[in-house]
Amino acid sequence: MPGTKTHTMEKIEVTEPPMYKVLLNNDDYTTMDFVIMVLMIVFHKTKDDAETIMINVHKKGRGLCGIYPYDVAETKIKQVELIAEKHKFPLKCTMEEA
């Protein structure tokens, strides 16, 4: 029909970003209380959740703090490293693809 406009909709695929596990690693020097504090401050864990993760770090060698997109995971790791360095603890935080 003359004068009629046709609009076509383009299908856009949205993919979720890859997610990464952020893990705290056990060492022989960082205190359990410090680990709990870090989990509450950086990862916004409740005291009960922080204690559970801290026990996993102590008994299993590492504990899962959360699963985040790469940029968020990287930022949280840097926050942990800065707090640990400030308090002179060797606490290490790492990430791996979820």
MARVOGU-805064 format. One line per field, with one value per atom (N, C-alpha, C): atom name; residue in three letters; x, z, y. Coordinates in Angstrom, 2 decimals. Layout:
MARVOGU-805064
at: [CA  ...]
aa: [ALA  ...]
east: [X  ...]
up: [Z  ...]
north: [Y  ...]
end
This chain:
MARVOGU-805064
at: [N  CA  C  N  CA  C  N  CA  C  N  CA  C  N  CA  C  N  CA  C  N  CA  C  N  CA  C  N  CA  C  N  CA  C  N  CA  C  N  CA  C  N  CA  C  N  CA  C  N  CA  C  N  CA  C  N  CA  C  N  CA  C  N  CA  C  N  CA  C  N  CA  C  N  CA  C  N  CA  C  N  CA  C  N  CA  C  N  CA  C  N  CA  C  N  CA  C  N  CA  C  N  CA  C  N  CA  C  N  CA  C  N  CA  C  N  CA  C  N  CA  C  N  CA  C  N  CA  C  N  CA  C  N  CA  C  N  CA  C  N  CA  C  N  CA  C  N  CA  C  N  CA  C  N  CA  C  N  CA  C  N  CA  C  N  CA  C  N  CA  C  N  CA  C  N  CA  C  N  CA  C  N  CA  C  N  CA  C  N  CA  C  N  CA  C  N  CA  C  N  CA  C  N  CA  C  N  CA  C  N  CA  C  N  CA  C  N  CA  C  N  CA  C  N  CA  C  N  CA  C  N  CA  C  N  CA  C  N  CA  C  N  CA  C  N  CA  C  N  CA  C  N  CA  C  N  CA  C  N  CA  C  N  CA  C  N  CA  C  N  CA  C  N  CA  C  N  CA  C  N  CA  C  N  CA  C  N  CA  C  N  CA  C  N  CA  C  N  CA  C  N  CA  C  N  CA  C  N  CA  C  N  CA  C  N  CA  C  N  CA  C  N  CA  C  N  CA  C  N  CA  C  N  CA  C  N  CA  C  N  CA  C]
aa: [MET  MET  MET  PRO  PRO  PRO  GLY  GLY  GLY  THR  THR  THR  LYS  LYS  LYS  THR  THR  THR  HIS  HIS  HIS  THR  THR  THR  MET  MET  MET  GLU  GLU  GLU  LYS  LYS  LYS  ILE  ILE  ILE  GLU  GLU  GLU  VAL  VAL  VAL  THR  THR  THR  GLU  GLU  GLU  PRO  PRO  PRO  PRO  PRO  PRO  MET  MET  MET  TYR  TYR  TYR  LYS  LYS  LYS  VAL  VAL  VAL  LEU  LEU  LEU  LEU  LEU  LEU  ASN  ASN  ASN  ASN  ASN  ASN  ASP  ASP  ASP  ASP  ASP  ASP  TYR  TYR  TYR  THR  THR  THR  THR  THR  THR  MET  MET  MET  ASP  ASP  ASP  PHE  PHE  PHE  VAL  VAL  VAL  ILE  ILE  ILE  MET  MET  MET  VAL  VAL  VAL  LEU  LEU  LEU  MET  MET  MET  ILE  ILE  ILE  VAL  VAL  VAL  PHE  PHE  PHE  HIS  HIS  HIS  LYS  LYS  LYS  THR  THR  THR  LYS  LYS  LYS  ASP  ASP  ASP  ASP  ASP  ASP  ALA  ALA  ALA  GLU  GLU  GLU  THR  THR  THR  ILE  ILE  ILE  MET  MET  MET  ILE  ILE  ILE  ASN  ASN  ASN  VAL  VAL  VAL  HIS  HIS  HIS  LYS  LYS  LYS  LYS  LYS  LYS  GLY  GLY  GLY  ARG  ARG  ARG  GLY  GLY  GLY  LEU  LEU  LEU  CYS  CYS  CYS  GLY  GLY  GLY  ILE  ILE  ILE  TYR  TYR  TYR  PRO  PRO  PRO  TYR  TYR  TYR  ASP  ASP  ASP  VAL  VAL  VAL  ALA  ALA  ALA  GLU  GLU  GLU  THR  THR  THR  LYS  LYS  LYS  ILE  ILE  ILE  LYS  LYS  LYS  GLN  GLN  GLN  VAL  VAL  VAL  GLU  GLU  GLU  LEU  LEU  LEU  ILE  ILE  ILE  ALA  ALA  ALA  GLU  GLU  GLU  LYS  LYS  LYS  HIS  HIS  HIS  LYS  LYS  LYS  PHE  PHE  PHE  PRO  PRO  PRO  LEU  LEU  LEU  LYS  LYS  LYS  CYS  CYS  CYS  THR  THR  THR  MET  MET  MET  GLU  GLU  GLU  GLU  GLU  GLU  ALA  ALA  ALA]
east: [0.83  0.00  0.89  0.68  1.54  1.47  2.63  2.69  2.78  2.73  2.81  4.28  4.65  6.02  6.07  7.09  7.28  8.48  8.30  9.40  9.75  11.02  11.45  12.18  11.93  12.57  13.78  14.89  16.11  16.21  16.45  16.58  17.98  18.01  19.28  19.45  20.58  20.87  21.68  21.24  21.95  22.56  23.85  24.51  24.98  24.89  25.35  26.87  27.49  28.95  29.42  30.63  31.14  31.28  31.05  31.10  32.35  32.82  34.05  33.84  34.38  34.36  35.49  35.19  36.22  36.46  37.73  38.10  39.14  38.98  40.01  40.85  42.16  43.09  43.69  43.82  44.35  45.84  46.27  47.69  47.86  49.09  49.35  49.44  49.19  49.40  48.15  47.28  46.09  45.14  44.68  43.79  42.38  41.69  40.31  39.42  39.64  38.84  39.03  40.26  40.52  39.80  39.83  39.12  37.62  37.05  35.62  35.35  36.21  36.03  36.07  37.04  37.15  35.89  35.41  34.21  32.99  32.90  31.77  31.89  33.10  33.30  33.29  34.10  34.26  33.12  32.68  31.68  30.28  30.14  28.83  28.15  28.95  28.42  27.95  26.95  26.54  27.63  27.61  28.62  28.57  27.37  27.24  27.80  27.46  27.98  29.50  30.00  31.45  32.17  31.61  32.22  32.25  31.17  31.11  32.17  32.31  33.33  34.72  34.93  36.24  36.62  35.66  35.92  36.32  35.65  36.03  37.46  37.80  39.17  40.15  39.84  40.75  40.86  39.74  39.75  40.02  39.54  39.67  40.75  41.34  42.41  41.94  40.65  40.08  38.56  37.99  36.55  35.97  34.78  34.08  33.43  33.80  33.25  32.05  32.02  30.92  31.27  30.28  30.45  30.01  30.93  30.72  31.21  30.75  31.37  32.85  33.67  35.11  35.51  34.96  35.36  35.05  33.91  33.53  34.46  34.72  35.61  37.00  37.50  38.83  38.88  37.83  37.77  37.76  36.98  36.91  38.27  38.96  40.29  41.24  41.20  42.07  41.73  40.45  40.04  40.60  40.50  41.03  42.53  43.24  44.68  45.08  44.37  44.68  44.45  43.34  43.04  44.06  44.38  45.35  46.73  47.13  48.43  48.47  47.40  47.33  47.47  46.91  46.97  48.12  48.97  50.18  49.87  48.84  48.51  48.78  49.20  49.48  48.25  47.06  45.83  45.78  45.53  45.44  44.02  43.62  42.30  42.51  41.83  41.99  40.63  40.65  39.41  39.63  38.56  38.57  37.21  37.19  35.93  34.94  33.72  32.66  32.12]
up: [0.00  0.00  0.00  -0.86  -0.95  0.34  0.77  1.97  3.27  3.21  4.42  4.73  6.01  6.42  7.13  6.82  7.47  8.40  9.63  10.61  10.89  10.85  11.21  12.54  13.37  14.68  14.55  15.01  14.99  16.31  16.20  17.40  17.99  19.23  19.91  20.99  20.92  21.94  23.05  24.26  25.42  26.16  26.34  27.05  28.41  29.37  30.71  30.73  31.52  31.60  32.33  32.05  32.79  34.27  35.13  36.57  37.16  38.25  38.88  40.38  40.87  42.30  42.95  44.05  44.83  46.07  46.28  47.34  48.27  49.58  50.55  50.77  50.85  51.01  52.41  52.96  54.30  54.36  55.50  55.80  57.30  57.76  59.16  60.06  59.53  60.31  60.50  59.52  59.60  60.64  61.53  62.60  62.07  62.76  62.38  62.52  63.57  63.77  62.62  62.11  60.99  59.74  59.49  58.33  58.42  59.59  59.79  59.51  60.01  59.79  58.29  57.57  56.13  55.40  55.75  55.10  55.35  56.54  56.85  56.15  56.09  55.49  53.96  53.38  51.92  51.22  51.82  51.15  51.74  52.75  53.38  53.91  54.51  55.09  56.51  56.95  58.35  59.18  60.47  61.34  61.24  61.22  61.11  59.79  58.69  57.38  57.32  57.87  57.87  58.68  59.81  60.62  59.86  59.16  58.38  57.29  56.57  55.51  56.11  57.24  57.91  58.30  58.78  59.14  57.90  56.77  55.52  55.11  55.26  54.93  55.82  57.11  58.07  57.84  57.61  57.51  56.10  55.08  53.71  52.90  53.47  52.76  52.01  51.78  51.14  51.32  51.16  51.32  50.30  49.82  48.81  49.45  48.96  49.48  48.67  47.38  46.52  45.07  44.22  42.77  42.11  41.31  40.77  39.32  38.59  37.29  37.52  36.48  36.59  37.30  36.87  37.43  38.92  39.33  40.74  41.53  41.01  41.67  41.85  40.81  40.86  41.91  41.98  42.96  44.38  44.62  45.96  46.37  45.45  45.74  46.13  45.40  45.72  47.08  47.42  48.74  49.85  49.67  50.66  50.81  49.69  49.74  50.45  50.20  50.85  52.35  52.76  54.20  54.88  54.25  54.83  54.96  53.92  53.96  55.06  55.19  56.21  57.62  57.82  59.13  59.25  58.22  58.20  58.29  57.56  57.44  56.01  55.82  54.47  53.78  54.21  53.66  52.15  51.45  49.99  49.55  48.51  47.92  46.43  45.88  44.47  43.81  42.49  41.76  40.73  40.43  39.35  38.69  37.42  36.68  37.30  37.45  38.08  37.10]
north: [-1.17  0.00  1.25  2.17  3.36  4.17  4.68  5.51  4.73  3.43  2.61  2.32  2.51  2.25  0.89  0.19  -1.11  -1.02  -1.47  -1.50  -2.95  -3.22  -4.57  -4.50  -5.48  -5.55  -6.48  -5.98  -6.77  -7.54  -8.82  -9.64  -9.44  -9.02  -8.78  -9.84  -10.52  -11.51  -10.86  -11.07  -10.55  -11.74  -11.70  -12.78  -12.29  -13.15  -12.82  -12.84  -11.95  -11.96  -13.22  -13.68  -14.83  -14.46  -15.42  -15.18  -15.85  -15.26  -15.74  -15.94  -17.05  -17.34  -16.55  -15.89  -15.21  -16.06  -16.43  -17.36  -16.75  -17.01  -16.66  -17.90  -17.71  -18.83  -18.84  -20.02  -20.19  -19.88  -19.36  -19.22  -19.45  -19.49  -19.80  -18.57  -17.39  -16.18  -15.32  -15.27  -14.42  -14.98  -14.12  -14.58  -14.83  -15.72  -16.04  -14.81  -14.02  -12.81  -11.83  -11.73  -10.82  -11.30  -12.61  -13.16  -12.87  -13.04  -12.75  -11.28  -10.39  -8.96  -8.63  -9.21  -8.96  -9.44  -10.59  -11.13  -10.24  -9.69  -8.81  -7.45  -6.92  -5.59  -5.64  -6.50  -6.52  -7.25  -8.36  -9.20  -9.07  -8.21  -7.92  -9.18  -10.06  -11.29  -11.02  -11.79  -11.72  -12.38  -12.15  -12.76  -14.28  -14.87  -16.33  -16.85  -16.18  -16.60  -16.44  -15.34  -15.10  -16.17  -16.57  -17.62  -18.96  -19.27  -20.51  -20.51  -19.41  -19.32  -19.40  -18.72  -18.75  -20.18  -20.96  -22.35  -23.15  -22.90  -23.57  -23.20  -21.93  -21.49  -22.25  -22.32  -22.97  -24.47  -25.14  -26.60  -27.13  -26.42  -26.91  -26.20  -25.16  -24.44  -23.21  -23.13  -21.93  -21.94  -20.77  -20.64  -19.70  -20.02  -19.23  -18.02  -16.84  -15.58  -15.12  -15.47  -15.06  -15.30  -15.10  -15.27  -13.97  -13.39  -12.06  -11.97  -10.93  -10.65  -10.28  -10.40  -10.22  -8.92  -7.80  -6.50  -6.41  -6.92  -6.89  -7.82  -9.01  -9.96  -9.35  -8.73  -8.11  -7.00  -6.20  -5.11  -5.65  -6.70  -7.29  -7.86  -8.50  -9.04  -7.92  -6.82  -5.68  -5.10  -5.04  -4.53  -5.42  -6.74  -7.67  -7.47  -7.38  -7.21  -5.92  -4.84  -3.56  -3.62  -4.21  -4.32  -5.22  -6.35  -7.28  -6.62  -5.92  -5.25  -4.20  -3.44  -2.39  -2.98  -4.18  -4.83  -5.83  -5.85  -6.69  -8.19  -8.62  -10.04  -10.49  -11.74  -12.25  -12.86  -12.49  -13.07  -12.90  -13.99  -13.97  -14.28  -13.62  -13.79  -14.02  -15.00  -15.33  -15.49  -15.63  -15.90  -16.97  -17.67  -18.66  -18.64  -18.98  -18.96  -19.92  -19.45  -20.26  -21.30]
end
